[in-house]
Amino acid sequence: MKFNLQKKVDLSRFHTFGTRQIAKYLIQVNDLEDLDSALDFALKAEVPFLILGEGSNTLFKSDFSGLVIVVKFQGIVHDSSRGVLQVSSGENWHRLVKYTLSQSLYGLENLALIPGSVGAAPVQNIGAYGVEFKDFFCSLSAYDLEKRQLIEFDQSECQFGYRDSFFKREGLGKFLITKICLKLYEEPRPVLDYPDLNDADPGDGSNNISLEIYKKVCEVRRKKLPDPGTLGNAGSYFKNPIISLTDFSAIKKKHPELPGFKTENPEKMKISAAWLTDFVGAKRKRNAGAAVYKDHSLVLVNEDNANGLDIYLLGQEIKSEVYNEFGVRLSEEVQII
Ligand SMILES: Cc1cc2nc3c(=O)[nH]c(=O)nc-3n(C[C@H](O)[C@H](O)[C@H](O)COP(=O)(O)OP(=O)(O)OC[C@H]3O[C@@H](n4cnc5c(N)ncnc54)[C@H](O)[C@@H]3O)c2cc1C
């Protein structure tokens, strides 16, 4: 095999919680040939495998007695005749955002500084500041890990939803996304709905607006969220729950200050998970070395040598307190292994 199979690997530098779980085997794959060899190895060794990008949305609850396949496919091609960008899945998302702005391609600036790989972006349809990955999506190529063949997925086949897609549900563990195709704007179309971005407009009507948004988003994110390089975390641990209008009205009666947001479905409301977790005092909770970030009750952190189970159990405690108080079941945004 031309790639390097590693054994008994400390996963702490492969995921942003930085806990010291051990993988029995780990392989970094650069292309389909590497991937086929990795899959052959897992079959022969009779071990399970899992696909990992940069590990910024993954919690290892325990050691993994199988093969971790780390995606490293590289390459960005700007096909200006079709007005699309083809990006390999192992590229870093934030570097892609910077690259697009340098090419005068607009739209991704609100998604700046989201950690992780390009290939994981469709998995949970990453989103921030009023923009989602799906807004720029044309198609993607994914390798069917059982049939060993490349398949093209269009927008409807990906079934994008709020922090959700086919690849986070039925397709989980069955496909490795190799490449995505995006269509971006050639002129800025600023999305400034979020209060944090209100003062991003340079006011001169120039193309600098996208750059201003980019800078503002980076500035706000650096202030609000802990840097995983210094404090292990995976961003928001829970998703905002989507509940029926009836349940929303019932909770509102008892808690009139609960924020609610309309969804595409007029029968459903999205409510703020941060508000719910704040209400149950999440910021004061901890479990061994696991804690909740002081400035953001949705961000669980590895404060002091926590292991994956410490973090998981802290999440479970918060979930059950929210359920007891509001009757709402939080679901994890993070993939738990
Ligand atoms: C500080 C911080 C802030 C964050 N802010 C946001 C935010 O604002 N919005 C947001 O949406 N997310 C946010 N996240 C979550 C995370 O950055 C995204 O979910 C990101 O897309 C994960 O990328 P990754 O490569 O690290 O994924 P990983 O954690 O490596 O993988 C996540 C899932 O995707 C699968 N996967 C990864 N690569 C592939 C592939 N090529 N093919 C198939 N499956 C694959 C994995 O198997 C796993 O199930 C934040 C995380 C952190 C640490």
The ligand as a Tripos MOL2 file, in Angstrom:
@<TRIPOS>MOLECULE
LIG
   53    58     1     0     0
SMALL
NO_CHARGES

@<TRIPOS>ATOM
      1 C1        -15.5290   26.5970   16.9290 C.3       1 LIG1
      2 C2        -16.4960   25.9050   15.9990 C.ar      1 LIG1
      3 C3        -17.4880   26.6380   15.3740 C.ar      1 LIG1
      4 C4        -18.3920   26.0180   14.4950 C.ar      1 LIG1
      5 N1        -19.3420   26.7860   13.8940 N.ar      1 LIG1
      6 C5        -20.2030   26.2170   13.0180 C.ar      1 LIG1
      7 C6        -21.1880   27.0240   12.3480 C.ar      1 LIG1
      8 O1        -21.2560   28.2360   12.5200 O.2       1 LIG1
      9 N2        -22.0380   26.4000   11.5040 N.ar      1 LIG1
     10 C7        -21.9790   25.0580   11.2630 C.ar      1 LIG1
     11 O2        -22.7830   24.5630   10.4670 O.2       1 LIG1
     12 N3        -21.0570   24.2770   11.8750 N.ar      1 LIG1
     13 C8        -20.1720   24.8220   12.7420 C.ar      1 LIG1
     14 N4        -19.2380   24.0400   13.3800 N.ar      1 LIG1
     15 C9        -19.2300   22.5910   13.1450 C.3       1 LIG1
     16 C10       -18.2000   22.1210   12.0720 C.3       1 LIG1
     17 O3        -17.2500   23.1050   11.8450 O.3       1 LIG1
     18 C11       -18.8790   21.7730   10.7470 C.3       1 LIG1
     19 O4        -19.8770   20.8080   10.9430 O.3       1 LIG1
     20 C12       -17.8710   21.2480    9.7130 C.3       1 LIG1
     21 O5        -18.4980   21.1260    8.4620 O.3       1 LIG1
     22 C13       -17.2670   19.9040   10.1180 C.3       1 LIG1
     23 O6        -16.2010   19.6080    9.2270 O.3       1 LIG1
     24 P1        -15.1380   18.4860    9.5790 P.3       1 LIG1
     25 O7        -14.3420   18.2110    8.3700 O.co2     1 LIG1
     26 O8        -14.3780   18.8750   10.7790 O.co2     1 LIG1
     27 O9        -16.1280   17.2750    9.8930 O.3       1 LIG1
     28 P2        -15.8590   15.9750   10.7750 P.3       1 LIG1
     29 O10       -16.1140   16.2920   12.2080 O.co2     1 LIG1
     30 O11       -14.5720   15.3630   10.4270 O.co2     1 LIG1
     31 O12       -17.0420   15.0490   10.2460 O.3       1 LIG1
     32 C14       -18.3820   15.3820   10.5080 C.3       1 LIG1
     33 C15       -19.2820   14.3230    9.8590 C.3       1 LIG1
     34 O13       -19.1370   14.3780    8.4540 O.3       1 LIG1
     35 C16       -18.6850   13.1180    7.9440 C.3       1 LIG1
     36 N5        -17.7360   13.4280    6.8760 N.ar      1 LIG1
     37 C17       -16.6340   14.2090    6.9510 C.ar      1 LIG1
     38 N6        -16.0390   14.2880    5.7450 N.ar      1 LIG1
     39 C18       -16.7790   13.5360    4.8980 C.ar      1 LIG1
     40 C19       -16.6830   13.2140    3.5140 C.ar      1 LIG1
     41 N7        -15.7130   13.6950    2.7250 N.pl3     1 LIG1
     42 N8        -17.6260   12.3900    2.9810 N.ar      1 LIG1
     43 C20       -18.6410   11.9020    3.7340 C.ar      1 LIG1
     44 N9        -18.7800   12.1690    5.0460 N.ar      1 LIG1
     45 C21       -17.8620   12.9800    5.6180 C.ar      1 LIG1
     46 C22       -18.0460   12.4110    9.1140 C.3       1 LIG1
     47 O14       -18.1180   10.9990    8.9520 O.3       1 LIG1
     48 C23       -18.9100   12.8970   10.2620 C.3       1 LIG1
     49 O15       -20.0970   12.1450   10.3180 O.3       1 LIG1
     50 C24       -18.3100   24.6280   14.2550 C.ar      1 LIG1
     51 C25       -17.2950   23.8820   14.8880 C.ar      1 LIG1
     52 C26       -16.3930   24.5130   15.7420 C.ar      1 LIG1
     53 C27       -15.2920   23.7130   16.3820 C.3       1 LIG1
@<TRIPOS>BOND
     1     1     2 1
     2     2     3 ar
     3     2    52 ar
     4     3     4 ar
     5     4     5 ar
     6     4    50 ar
     7     5     6 ar
     8     6     7 ar
     9     6    13 1
    10     7     8 2
    11     7     9 ar
    12     9    10 ar
    13    10    11 2
    14    10    12 ar
    15    12    13 ar
    16    13    14 ar
    17    14    15 1
    18    14    50 ar
    19    15    16 1
    20    16    17 1
    21    16    18 1
    22    18    19 1
    23    18    20 1
    24    20    21 1
    25    20    22 1
    26    22    23 1
    27    23    24 1
    28    24    25 2
    29    24    26 1
    30    24    27 1
    31    27    28 1
    32    28    29 2
    33    28    30 1
    34    28    31 1
    35    31    32 1
    36    32    33 1
    37    33    34 1
    38    33    48 1
    39    34    35 1
    40    35    36 1
    41    35    46 1
    42    36    37 ar
    43    36    45 ar
    44    37    38 ar
    45    38    39 ar
    46    39    40 ar
    47    39    45 ar
    48    40    41 1
    49    40    42 ar
    50    42    43 ar
    51    43    44 ar
    52    44    45 ar
    53    46    47 1
    54    46    48 1
    55    48    49 1
    56    50    51 ar
    57    51    52 ar
    58    52    53 1
@<TRIPOS>SUBSTRUCTURE
     1 LIG1         1 GROUP 0 **** ****
